[in-house]
Amino acid sequence: MAEAILNKMPWGGNHEHPERLLTREWLVTNGLGGYASGSVAGVATRRYHGLLIAALPTPIGRTVMLSHLGEWVRLADRRTIRVAGEERPDRPYELPDILTEFRLEMGLPVWTYHVGDAVIEKRILLPYGQNTVHVNYRMISGGQGVRLILRPRLHFRGHENPVEQSYDEPCRLHVLSNRFEVHSESNAQLPPLRMTLLGRDAQLVLEGGNFEEFFYRVEASRGYAARGRVWTPGRFRAELGPGEECTLIASTESWDTIHALNPHQALKAEHARRERLIEQADPAARTGRAAELVLAADQFIIAPFSRQADAARALAEGDQARTVIAGYHWFTDWGRDTMISLEGLTLTTGRHAEAGYILRTFLHYVKDGLIPNMFPEGQNEGLYHTADATLWFFHAMDRYVTVTGDRLTLRHAIPTFCSIIEHHLRGTRFNIGVDHRDGLLKQGAEGYQLTWMDAKVEGWVVTPRRGKAVELNALFYNALRLMERWLREEGQEQHAQQMAQHAQRVYESFNQRFWNPQTNCLYDVIDGEGGDDAAIRPNQVFSISLPYPVLDPQRWRSVLDVAQRLLVTPVGLRSLAPGHPDYKPNYDGDLRARDAAYHQGTVWGWLAGPFADAWLKVHPDDNRGIEHLIDGFAAHLGEACIGSISEVFDAEPPFTPRGCVAQAWSVAEVLRILVKCRHAMAQQHPQHQQAGAGSEATVSSWSAAAVHA
């Protein structure tokens, strides 16, 4: 099975533009929200890069513990060769010319280095459910042994905190045999970082503790502090001969937990876990790109370890707390992203129990008819400034019940969902509520960005969209129709009829008010601060894509034609059509420049999902066209975060990936649509589909275009 999910990036040395290895990143997660991540080159280019970013209980949150490693190999002739690159403020970056291949093996990163006559493989693993990292080195060939030298660099800081955060106090180091504990002198709340090196003649050479300064180039390009100091106690060393291996383990867990599995057992256990993920997924998701995305999806589903009250409450009810990290590296769990992602991340992948855990977890957080928009890092209480996340909750529950048949969860949820509808009918926070003149849903509060187009910098709300937004009313109509059906199925006919009446009024008003004959598509917002907004945005696609479409079917083709002509790209949909005065082709620069472009043209990968749903309603036999729509993501799996899908892309060729390097709803929606198309093609052309499934390589090499774009 391991060979079935393998991606290779051959590398021929410095003549192949070494700086491109700085823009390719890798990510390994631990199921708690913690992670390890870095550039393929081994250089820490972001504040978020590190070999152990631990998920610690509130109020601490995710914390950089082991920032990165200095790595050297000393040959028999006493030459010392640097293995991984690094970048200092006072000297240019240099990449040692020894990397010959980087690959993902079952989604886990593996580097191959040729050092003299020795070939050494490096692997990084985070045992699932632990704040522990294993960095393993193995000599797979070579005539003579080498000495491995590792210098751990530590910077105990919140992963959101700037790299320049003051770090002037040395740490306390406790040593017992080959166990080393590093304690922060300035933050007594932090657990110690425990380290050990397992290998032949392994030892730590203490050097009294030293500070070193590094340069983080991505932070500089984004307008943030880019010089930061780290602390090192000294250097580990071990002898490595042909066929031998050694492993550096760093952890915030107890020593009993650390030694519960040796490195070989930990790797075997993680491979077995990942094989089960593939085997339990939808049969159409077990090969090729879809299988890679099943493993990518696993990175976002977490037990919210930092919010221990969630875990305690769930256990008391016989459940387990689960939520969805919206994106790496800087997002926490967001209500909107969770509900949009739920089908692709959990139902397409066969993780039905976890889907139920997620939905029941969020039921506890409903307040004033809303679910939280987000949970800030290191906090237990959510923020509720969102108008659409709660409406997506209805959609997620519908998809869950349709796939699993879990009527018990639905029955328990119906009273809460009825309360949500009532709050929307009479009005709730942030002026979210129905305008009783036409039955449409309105929203808007000064200083808040309540729709998914939520960019805000300082006091500037970039796309406020106050008024009656097109997708909110599509979602509201869908929620009302779902409630009508659920209540009728539960024998509550009178209440169901009330929902039907509200839905019918929304339908009639929507089709009367939102159609713009000048553009042959829909207004983005009506009754807004500046009247009706005719900007052509992808939000109108939801009027067709949802299970209960609010738009008159006679207008579907026209809306899709406009969207296809102006918004569709190889990696998703533009957030605003070119030609609009606010259109921005590039998402780059400092925070203000990026936020100004965030929803003003920037391409969003997740929007490929609803567009595909809408397209297949109008063109039910055109599955090939939809597969072509998501073909652009195949090459993208070899750039940015290898094996995952970015948050956003520039609006014009070459559609450079931007934002979070791994985004939950991007992965979820591309995976969902890919599987949906495979099923449809299998039904329409079973013989052709069988041949096609076999022809898609299960061992794929990234094309030159993907590696060197």
N, C-alpha and C positions, 0 to 999 in steps of 0.2 A: 504493500500500500504506500510506503514512504516514497518509492520511486514514482508513484502516480501523480504526486503533487510536488513537482520539482521545477524550479525556475532558475536558469543560469544566466549570469552576466560575465562572459569571458572578458578578460582584461589584458591588454598587451603592453602595458607599461606607460611611461610618461609621454610617449609620442601620441598617445590617444587622449590628449587634452585632460590632464590629471584633475583640473579644477571641476570637471563634471562629476567626479566622485564626491565632491562637496555638496552637490545639489541632489544627490540620491541618498535617501535616508532609509533607515530600518526601524522597526518598532516591534517590541515584545511586551506583552502585558501579563498581569497576574490574576485577573478575575476579581480584583478588589478596587481597581482604579489606579493602582500603581503600575509602573512601566519602566522599561529601559529603552533608550533610543539614541541614535546618533547618525552621523554621516557614514557612508560606506568607507570613506577615507580614514575614519577613526578620529576625525577632528570634531570637537564640540563647537558647533557653529551657532547654537541657540542657547538661551538660558534654560530651556527645557531638556537639553541633552544631558544624559547621564546613564551610568550603568545600573543605578538603583535609585529610582524616585519612588519612595515608599508611601503607601496610603496609610496615614496615621489617624487615630481617632480625633474627632473635633475636641478642641478648637484648632488643632494643628493643621490637619489636611495633608495634601501631598507635598512631600519634602524631598529635595535633592540630598542624598546621603553620600553615595559614591559618585563623584562628578565624572571622572574619566580615569583612564589608566595610561601611564607611560609604559611602552612595551619595547623591549630590545631583545635581540638574540646574540649571544657571544659564541662565535665559531671556534673550532679546535685550533685555528691559527691565531686566536685571540682578537680577531676583528669583531667589533661590536656594531651591529646593524639595527637601526630603528625599524620597527615593524609598522606601527601606525603613525599617521601624520599628526602634527599639532601646529597651532598658529599662535605666535606671540606678538605683542604690540610692536616690538622693536625689530622684527625680522620677518621676511616674507615666508609664506607657506611653501613647504617642500614635501612632496610625496615620495617616500622610498620606492624604488623601482623593483618591488618584489611581489606585489599582489598580482596573481594570475587569474583569479576567479572569485566572484562573489555570487552566492546563490541562496535561495530560500528552499529549505528542505522541510516539507510539511509546514511551511510558513515560518520556520525558524532560520535565522541568519547563520551562514557558514562562509568563512573566508579561507582561501587557499593561498599560501605564501611559498615562494621558492627562495630559500635563503642558503646561498652556497649550493651544496649538493643535497640539502635537506628540504623536504616538502612538509610544511606544517599547516594543519587545519585548526581554525579557531571557531568555536561555537558559543553562542550566548543563549541562556535559558533562564526563565523565571519559573520555578515550580509553582503550579497553580494553587492559588489560595494562600500564598506566602509572600511576605516582603523580603524575598531572598533572590540573589542572582548567582548563577554559576557561569564563570568564564573559563571555558575548557580549551586546552591546547593539546594537540596530538601530533606526533611526528609519524606521518604515514609512509615516508620513505627517506632514505639517506644512509650513507655509509658510516658517518660518525655522529656522535652525540653533540648536543649543544647545551648551553646554559640559557635559561629563560630568566629575564629580569623584568620585574613589574613594579611600577611606582604608583600606588593608589593616590589619587587626588580627591580631597574631601572638601565639601562646601555645604555645611548644614544650613539650608535656607529653604523657604517655601518656593515651590517651583515657579510661581508667578513673580516672585521678588526679583528685582534687577540683579545682574551679575556683579554690580559694583557694591552690593550690600556690604556694610562694614563687617570685616572678618579678621580682626586684629589679634584676638586672643587665641593662643595655641590650645589644642585639645589635650585632655588627659588620656594617656594610653595605659591600659592594664594588660599585662602579659601573663599567661599561665600555659606553660608548655607551648603548643602550636596554636593556642587560642589567643586572639588579640581583640580587645575591646577599646573603642575610641569613644570618649564621652565629651559632649559639648560643655564648655565652661560657661557659656553665656546663656544657654537655654536649658534649664533643668527639666523642662517638660519632654524634651526629646529622649527617646530610648537610645542606648549606645549602639554604635555600628559595630557589629561583630564580624571579624574576618579570620579566615584561615586559608592556608595554601596546602593542598593535598598533592603530593608528588615526591619523587626521589630527592633526598637531601634538601627538602624544602626548609627555608628559614627566612626570617625577617631581619634585615640589617638596619638597625636603628641609627638615625642620623640627627637626633635631637629635635626634629620637627622643622620644616622649612615652608615658607610661603613662596608661591610661584604665581606670576600674572599671565593671563591668557587673553586672547582677542577672540570675540565672538562675532563673526562677520555678518550673519543674518540679523542679529540685533542691531548692528550699525546700519544696515540697509533699511530697517524698519523704523529708524529714528530713536532707538533706545540706547541706554548705556551699554557699551560693548567691551569694556575692559573689567576683568574681575580677578580677584586673588583666591587661590585655593591653598589648602594646607596638606602636607604630606608628612607622615611620620618617618619614612625611610623607604627601603625597597625590599620587595620579596625576591627570592631567587630559588631556582630549582633546576636539577639536571633532567634533560629530556633526551632519551635515546630512541632509536628506531622501534616503532610499535608502542612506545610509552606515551603516557599522557599525564598532565597535571591540571588541577582546577583551582582557581581562586574562588572562594565563596565569601560573599558579603551579605549581611542580613541584619534586620532589626528583630528577628525572632529569637526565641530561647535557644540555647545550645542543644537541648533535647530535640527540638523541632529541626534545627539545622542538620543534625546528624541522623535524623530518622531515615533519610534516603541518601545513599552515596551518589556521586555524580552519574554513574552508569545507570543506577536504578531510577534516578530522577528523569533522565533523558528517555529511558524506556517507558516510564509512566506517562510522560507528556506526549510521546509519539502515540501511545495507545489511546490516550484521551482524544487526540486529534483524529485518529483513525475512526473512533466512534462518532465524532462529529460528522465526518463524511458519510459514514454508513447510515446514520439516522436521518440525514437530509433527504429532501425530495429526490427520487431517483434521477430526475433531470438535472440535479445539482451535484452529481457525484463525479463528474469528469470535467477536464479542461478548465476554462475560465471560471465557470460556475463553482467548481470545487475550490479554486483559489479564493473566491469570494466568500465561500462558506467559512474558511479559516480566518479571513479578514473580519467577517461578521463577529466572530468569537471575541475579538478584542474589545468590543463595545458593551457586551453584556456583563454586568458586574454585580457583586453583592456590595451594597453601600456600606463598606466596613467602617468608614469614618462616622456614619450616623448609627450608633449602636442601638438607639431607641427603636429604629426601624426593624433591626434584626430581632430584638427582644419581643416586640409586638407580633411580628410574623411568626416566630417560633411558638408563641402562646396560642396562636390560631392554627397551628399545624402546618404553617407555610414557611417559605424562606423569602427573605427580602431580596428583591432584584430591581435593578434599574438600568438605564442605558447612558453611557458616556456619549455626549453628542459629538465630540471630536477630539483628536489629539493634535496638539498637546494641551491646549489651554482651557477647553470647555469642561464643565462639569456635566451633571445630568440635567437636561432641559425637558419640560413637559411636552412641548410641541415636537421636538426631534424624536422623543421616545415614541410618541403615538404614530408619527409618520413612518418611523423605522420598524415598528413592531412586526409587521407582516414579513418583511424581507429578512430581518435579523433572527426571528424566532419561529415563524410558521413555515416559511420556505425551507428552513434548516432543520425542521423536525423537533425544535426545542419547545414543545407545546406547554410543558409544565412551567417552564420559565416565563413564557408569555402570560400564563395565568398569574404567576407571582407578581409580575410587573403591573398588571392591571389592578390586582387587588391591593398592591402597595399604594398606587395612586388614588384608589378610592378613599383611603384614609386621609388624603391631603385636600379633598374638596372643601372649599371655604367660600361662602357667598356665591355659590354657583360656578366657581372657577377652580381649575387645577393650577399648580405653580408653573410659572414660566421657567424658573430655574432655581437651583440650590447653589448659593455662593460657596466657594471653596472654604472648607473648614467650618461650616455653619449647619445647624439643624433645621432652621426655618427657611421655607421657600419664599420667593418673591412672586407675586401674582399678577404682574402687569402684562397680561396677554389676553387678546380677544379670541384667538383661534385655537389655542392648545386644547381647550376644553371640548371644542367641537370635533377636533381630531380624535378625542377620546372615544366618542361614539363610533367613529369609523373603525378604530382599532378593535373595539369590543365586537363589532359586527364581523370583522374578518376572523377574529379568534373563535367566536361561536360557530361560524360557518365551517371552519376547518376542524375544530375539535368536538363540536356538539355539546360543549359544557354549558348546559342550561342552568346548572346550579349557580355558577358564578354570575350569569346574566340575571337570574332572579334576585340575587343579593344586590346586584347593581341597580336594578330598575328603580327602586325608591330614590336613590341618589341621582340617577339620571332625570327622573321626574322633577326633583328639586332644582336641578340645573336649568331645565327648560323654564320652570316657573320664575327663577331669578332672571333669566333673559327676557321673559315676557314683561315683567314689571320693572326691570332695570336693576343693575348691580354696580359694582365698582367701575371707575374710569369711564362713566357714562356708557357702559355697554348695556344695550337694551333695545327692545323693539320700538320702532316709531309706529304708534297705533294708527297713524293716518294711512299708512300703506302696508303695514305688517313686516317691513324690512328691518334688518338688524343694523344698528348704527353703533359707533364707538368713537372715542376720542377724548383725551384729557391733556391739557397743556403740559408739555415737558415729558410726555410718555410716547413711546413707539410701541403700539399694541399688536400690530400684525407681524407676519414673519419678515417683512421688509423693515427691520428694526434697528438700522444703523443710527447711532447717536454718539456724538463726540462733544465733550464738555456740555454746554447747554443746547447744542444744535441737534434737533431731530431732523435727519436728512430727508426721510420720506414719511412724514406724519400720517398721511392717508386718512385723516379724520373725516368722518362721514359714514357712508354706506359702501363698504369695500366689496368688490365683486366676489372674491373667494369666500369671504365671511358669510355672505348670503347663500352661496352654493353649499357651504358646509352646514349652515343652519337648516336649510331645506332638507338636506340629506339626513341630519339628525332627527328632524321632525318625522320624516317618513320611516326611519328606523324605529322610533318610538311608537309610531302608529302600528307597525308590524309586530313589534315585541309585545305591546300591550294586548293586541288582538290575539296573539298566540297564547297569552297567559289568561285569556278569558275576560279581560277588562275592556269590553267593547265600548262602553260610554266614554271612557278616558281616551281610548284609541281614536274615536270619532272626533274628539276635540283636537287631537294632534293633527288629524287629517284636515280639519278646517283651517288651522293655522298654516299648514303646509300649502294648501291650495291658494291661500291669499298671497303667500310669499311667491309662489310660482307665477301667478297672474301679474303681480306688481313687478317682479324681476323682469319678465319678458317685455313688459310695457316700458319700464324705466331705463334698463341698462343697454338696450340696443342702440348703437350709434350708426345711422345710415350713411354718414360721411365716410366712415372707415370700414364698413361692412363687418364690424366685430363689436365688442362690448366696451363700454366705459370701464375704466379701472375703479373709479370711485364716483358716486353720485351724491349730490347734496353735500359736497365738501366745502371747505373754507373758501375755495375759489370757484364754487359751482361744480359742474360735472367735469371730471378729468378724463380727457380722451387719449391719454398716453397709452401706447400699445405695450402691454406687459403680459407676462405669462399667466397671471392670476386668473384670467378668463377661461383658461383651459379646464379649471376645476368645475366649471359649470357643465362640462360634458363628461369628465373622467370619473366622477364619483358614482357609486352604485345607483343612486337616485339622482339623475341629472336634472338640474333646474332649468336648463335652457331648452327652448322649443327645438325638437330634432331638425326642423327645416332649416335652422340656422347653424347647425353643427359644422357642415362642410366649409362654410364661409369663414368661420372663426379659425378652423384648423388651417385653411389655406393661408390666412394672414400670418398665423403663428409659424407655419413652416417656412414661409418666404422671408420673414423678418427676424425670427427669434431662434430657430433651430440651428445648432452647431454640432460638430462631431462629438462634443462632450457635454451636452445638455442644452438648456435654453438661456438665451440672454434675458436679463431682468428688465431691459428696456430696449425698444427698437432703435436702431441707428437712425439718425436724422432728427431725433428729438433734441431740443436745446440742452437738456441735462445729460445727454448720453456721454459716457466715459468709456473709451475702449480698453483702458489698462487699469488693473487693480494693483497699485504699487506705491512705494514711497512711505512717508510717515503716516501716523494714525489718522490724521485729518484727511490726507489725500486718499488713503484707502477707504475710509468710511464714506467719503464723497462719491466713490465709485461702486460701493458695495452692492447697491441695488439699482444702479443707474447704467446698466449695460453689462456688468460682470455676469459671466455664465455660471449657472448653478447646475451641477451634475444631477442632483436628485430630481430635478424637473423633467428629466427624460422619462421617469416613471409615469407620472400623470399624463404627459403628452402621448406616450405609447398606449395607455388605456383609452384615451380619447380617440386616437387614430384607429385603433382596432374596432371601435364601435362604428366608425364611419367606413372603414375599409377592413372588414372582418377576415378577408382572405389574404391580407398583405403582411403576413408574418415576416417575410423576407425583408420588407421595408423597415420593420422595427428592428430586426437583427442588425441591419445596416446602420440604423440610428445609434446603436450601442457598440458598434465595431470600434469606434474611436477610443473607447475605454480600454480595449485590449492593449494598444500600444502604451497607454497611460500606466498600466500596471508595471511598466519598467522604468517609470520616472517618478519624481517626488518621493513618496513613501512606497518603496518597492512592495508590490503585492496588494496595495490598497488604493483607494480613490480619494482624491483631494476634495476639499470643500468647494472651491470656486476656481474659475479659469478666466484669463483675459478674454475680452469679447471679440477679438480679431485674431487671425492666424499669427503665430503658431498656437494660439490658445494655451499660453503658458499657465501651468497650474499654480494656484496661489492659496492663501489662507491656511487652514488646518491641513496637514498633509494626509490625514486619515479621518474621514467624516462618516458618521454612522448612516445618515440618510442617503448619502451618495452610494455607499456600498449596498445598503438595503434595497434601494430602488432599482439599481442596475441588476443586482442578483434576481430580484423578483421578476423583472421584465424578461430577463434572459430565460428563466425557467418557464414563465408563461408562454413565451414564444416557442420553446422546445416542445411543450405539451401540445400547443396548437398545431405545429408542424407535424408532430407524430400522428395526430388524428387525421390530418388532411393528406399526408404523404408518408404513410408508415414505412414503406420500403426505402424511400429517399432519406427519411430521417434516420433510419437505422444505419445507413451508409455514412450519413453526415456525422453521426455521433462517433463512429469509428475513425473518421478522417480527422477529427479535431485532436491535435496532439495532446496527450496527457503529460508528456515531458516537453515543455516549451522553452525555446531559447528566445530571448528578447531580440528583436530585429535591430539592425544598426540604427534605424530611424528612432527606435525607442530609447536605445542606450545613449545615442549621441545627439539627440535632437537639441 
